[in-house]
Amino acid sequence: MSKVLVDTHIALWLLTDDDKLPNLFRQKMLQEEHNWIFHQASIWEIQIKYDLGKLPLPTEPRKFLPKAIEKTGFIIEPIEDEAIFMLGRLPSIHRDPFDRLLISHAVINNWKIATVDSVFEKYPVKLFE
């Protein structure tokens, strides 16, 4: 089975059952031919946005996320040192540190990324379609 790293916004839309999640992603994520990866960097990003009041959730992330992630069957992947070092080799296309860390992980592990963010197309990473 191939591994697909899920960008933070795609993961959030799935975890919160948000209508913003494109039907194509929703349908493909129900298929079992891929291992869907929820990255530890996304947990960090969600916590920061929640603390800043930019992300409404049903309850605080430490209570909401573990239960929601368990329901989806996401595999949680930790931040790897090699991905941090890879950041220095990525082109400076945009400055979002969380996106760049996800891209680094996808590159070093040869994973595809599920995203609707067009900036990812500018990086040397495979996109899930």
C-alpha positions as CSV (number, residue, x, y, z in Angstrom):
1,M,0.0,0.0,0.0
2,S,1.3,3.5,-0.8
3,K,1.5,6.1,1.8
4,V,-0.2,9.5,1.4
5,L,0.6,12.4,3.7
6,V,-2.5,14.4,4.4
7,D,-2.1,18.2,4.5
8,T,-3.4,19.8,7.7
9,H,-6.5,21.5,6.1
10,I,-7.5,18.2,4.3
11,A,-7.1,16.3,7.6
12,L,-9.1,19.0,9.6
13,W,-11.9,18.9,7.0
14,L,-12.1,15.1,7.3
15,L,-11.8,15.1,11.1
16,T,-14.5,17.7,11.5
17,D,-16.7,16.4,8.7
18,D,-16.5,19.8,7.0
19,D,-18.2,20.2,3.6
20,K,-15.1,22.0,2.4
21,L,-13.4,18.6,1.9
22,P,-13.7,17.9,-1.9
23,N,-15.8,14.8,-2.6
24,L,-12.9,13.3,-4.6
25,F,-10.8,13.3,-1.4
26,R,-13.6,12.0,0.7
27,Q,-14.3,9.1,-1.6
28,K,-10.6,8.2,-2.1
29,M,-9.9,8.4,1.6
30,L,-12.5,5.7,2.3
31,Q,-10.7,3.3,0.0
32,E,-8.2,1.0,1.7
33,E,-5.5,1.0,-1.0
34,H,-3.6,3.8,0.7
35,N,-2.1,4.3,4.2
36,W,-3.2,7.8,5.2
37,I,-0.6,9.7,7.2
38,F,-1.4,12.4,9.7
39,H,1.8,14.2,10.6
40,Q,2.9,15.3,14.0
41,A,3.6,18.7,12.5
42,S,-0.1,19.0,11.7
43,I,-0.9,18.4,15.4
44,W,1.5,21.2,16.3
45,E,0.0,23.5,13.7
46,I,-3.6,22.8,14.9
47,Q,-2.6,23.5,18.5
48,I,-1.0,26.8,17.6
49,K,-4.0,28.0,15.5
50,Y,-6.4,26.9,18.2
51,D,-4.4,28.8,20.8
52,L,-4.5,31.9,18.6
53,G,-8.3,31.7,18.2
54,K,-8.0,31.0,14.5
55,L,-9.3,27.5,14.6
56,P,-12.7,26.6,16.2
57,L,-12.9,23.0,17.3
58,P,-15.6,21.1,19.3
59,T,-13.1,21.0,22.2
60,E,-9.4,21.6,22.8
61,P,-7.1,19.7,20.4
62,R,-5.6,17.4,23.1
63,K,-9.1,16.0,23.7
64,F,-10.5,16.3,20.2
65,L,-7.6,15.0,18.0
66,P,-6.8,11.6,19.5
67,K,-10.5,10.5,19.3
68,A,-11.0,11.9,15.8
69,I,-7.7,10.5,14.5
70,E,-8.6,7.1,15.9
71,K,-11.9,7.1,14.0
72,T,-10.2,7.8,10.7
73,G,-7.5,5.2,10.9
74,F,-4.8,7.8,10.2
75,I,-1.2,6.7,10.8
76,I,0.6,9.3,12.9
77,E,4.1,10.0,11.8
78,P,6.6,11.8,13.9
79,I,8.9,14.7,12.9
80,E,12.2,13.2,11.6
81,D,15.6,14.8,11.9
82,E,16.3,14.2,8.2
83,A,13.2,16.1,7.2
84,I,14.3,19.1,9.2
85,F,17.7,19.0,7.5
86,M,15.9,18.7,4.1
87,L,14.2,22.1,4.8
88,G,17.5,23.8,3.9
89,R,17.5,22.1,0.5
90,L,13.9,23.0,-0.5
91,P,13.4,26.0,-2.8
92,S,12.2,29.1,-1.0
93,I,8.8,29.3,-2.6
94,H,6.8,30.2,0.4
95,R,7.4,30.6,4.1
96,D,4.8,28.4,5.8
97,P,7.0,26.3,8.1
98,F,4.4,23.6,8.5
99,D,3.8,23.2,4.8
100,R,7.5,23.1,4.2
101,L,8.0,20.4,6.9
102,L,5.2,18.2,5.4
103,I,6.8,18.6,2.0
104,S,10.3,17.7,3.4
105,H,8.8,14.5,4.9
106,A,7.1,13.6,1.7
107,V,10.3,14.1,-0.3
108,I,12.6,12.0,1.9
109,N,10.0,9.2,2.3
110,N,8.8,9.3,-1.3
111,W,5.2,9.9,-0.2
112,K,2.4,11.7,-2.1
113,I,0.7,14.6,-0.4
114,A,-3.1,15.1,-0.4
115,T,-3.7,18.9,-0.6
116,V,-5.8,21.5,-2.4
117,D,-3.1,24.1,-1.9
118,S,-1.6,25.0,-5.3
119,V,1.7,26.2,-3.9
120,F,2.6,22.5,-3.3
121,E,2.8,22.1,-7.1
122,K,5.8,24.3,-7.2
123,Y,7.9,21.9,-5.0
124,P,9.6,18.7,-6.0
125,V,6.9,16.5,-4.4
126,K,4.3,14.1,-5.7
127,L,0.7,15.2,-5.3
128,F,-2.1,12.8,-4.6
129,E,-4.8,13.1,-7.3
